[in-house]
């Protein structure tokens, strides 16, 4: 884990560039796949902005965007918060009474006569 963190810290600009590139790619897909479709309703002409995906491509795009923008961040947050809670709950605060430790210290202080 520390190797990955060290690599990410030493290649900050590369990682930021990749993230920006992926964001632009996801955003530009909407730009190229959206059309304004003219329709008439109640003797008025309106335009509806619609995506022109075929069924399978639209589903794949929607799933990928959902995973990248929602599911993966939620899973990562759950992992991080669970790890933090685990470390907090198993950590013993210094200075709190520990019966076994206190008994050992008392026994060391008692000198044999």
C-alpha positions as CSV (number, residue, x, y, z in Angstrom):
1,X,0.0,0.0,0.0
2,X,2.8,2.4,0.8
3,X,4.4,1.7,-2.5
4,X,1.3,2.8,-4.3
5,X,1.0,5.9,-2.2
6,X,4.6,6.8,-2.8
7,X,4.2,6.3,-6.6
8,X,1.0,8.5,-6.6
9,X,2.8,11.2,-4.7
10,X,5.8,11.2,-7.0
11,X,3.7,11.2,-10.2
12,X,1.0,13.8,-9.1
13,X,0.8,15.6,-12.5
14,X,0.5,12.3,-14.4
15,X,-2.3,11.1,-12.1
16,X,-4.1,14.5,-12.4
17,X,-3.7,14.5,-16.2
18,X,-5.2,11.0,-16.4
19,X,-8.2,12.0,-14.2
20,X,-8.8,15.1,-16.3
21,X,-8.6,13.0,-19.5
22,X,-11.1,10.5,-18.3
23,X,-13.5,13.2,-17.2
24,X,-13.3,14.9,-20.5
25,X,-13.9,11.6,-22.3
26,X,-17.0,10.9,-20.2
27,X,-18.3,14.4,-20.7
28,X,-17.6,14.5,-24.5
29,X,-19.6,11.3,-25.0
30,X,-22.8,13.2,-24.0
31,X,-21.8,16.0,-26.4
32,X,-21.6,13.7,-29.4
33,X,-24.6,11.5,-28.6
34,X,-27.2,14.2,-27.9
35,X,-29.5,15.7,-30.4
36,X,-32.3,18.2,-30.3
37,X,-35.5,16.5,-31.7
38,X,-38.3,18.7,-32.9
39,X,-41.9,17.7,-31.9
40,X,-45.3,19.3,-31.9
41,X,-47.6,19.4,-28.9
42,X,-50.9,21.3,-28.7
43,X,-50.1,23.1,-32.0
44,X,-46.8,24.4,-30.6
45,X,-43.4,23.3,-31.8
46,X,-40.9,22.2,-29.0
47,X,-37.5,20.7,-29.0
48,X,-36.5,17.8,-26.9
49,X,-32.9,17.0,-26.1
50,X,-32.4,13.3,-26.4
51,X,-29.6,10.8,-26.4
52,X,-29.1,8.9,-29.7
53,X,-27.5,5.8,-28.2
54,X,-28.5,2.4,-29.5
55,X,-29.9,0.2,-26.6
56,X,-26.7,-1.7,-25.7
57,X,-24.3,1.2,-26.0
58,X,-26.6,3.4,-23.9
59,X,-26.8,0.8,-21.2
60,X,-23.1,0.3,-21.1
61,X,-22.4,4.0,-20.9
62,X,-24.9,4.4,-18.1
63,X,-23.5,1.5,-16.1
64,X,-19.9,2.8,-16.5
65,X,-20.8,6.3,-15.5
66,X,-22.8,4.9,-12.5
67,X,-19.9,2.8,-11.4
68,X,-17.2,5.5,-11.8
69,X,-19.2,8.4,-10.3
70,X,-21.2,6.6,-7.6
71,X,-20.5,2.9,-6.8
72,X,-16.7,3.0,-6.7
73,X,-16.5,6.2,-4.5
74,X,-19.1,4.7,-2.1
75,X,-17.2,1.4,-1.8
76,X,-13.9,3.3,-1.3
77,X,-15.6,5.5,1.4
78,X,-17.0,2.4,3.2
79,X,-13.6,0.8,3.2
80,X,-11.8,3.9,4.5
81,X,-14.4,4.5,7.3
82,X,-14.5,0.8,8.3
83,X,-10.7,0.8,8.5
84,X,-10.7,4.0,10.6
85,X,-13.4,2.6,12.9
86,X,-11.5,-0.7,13.3
87,X,-8.3,1.2,14.3
88,X,-10.1,3.4,16.7
89,X,-12.0,0.6,18.4
90,X,-9.0,-1.7,18.8
91,X,-6.7,1.1,20.0
92,X,-6.1,1.3,23.8
93,X,-5.9,4.9,24.9
94,X,-2.7,5.5,27.0
95,X,-3.4,6.1,30.7
96,X,-6.5,4.0,30.9
97,X,-6.5,1.4,33.6
98,X,-5.4,-2.1,32.5
99,X,-5.8,-4.6,35.3
100,X,-3.2,-7.0,34.2
101,X,-0.6,-4.3,33.6
102,X,-1.3,-2.6,36.9
103,X,-1.1,-5.9,38.8
104,X,2.3,-6.7,37.2
105,X,3.6,-3.2,38.2
106,X,2.5,-3.7,41.8
107,X,4.1,-7.2,41.9
108,X,7.4,-5.7,40.6
109,X,7.4,-3.1,43.4
110,X,6.9,-5.7,46.2
111,X,10.3,-6.8,47.4
112,X,10.8,-10.3,48.8
113,X,11.7,-10.3,52.5
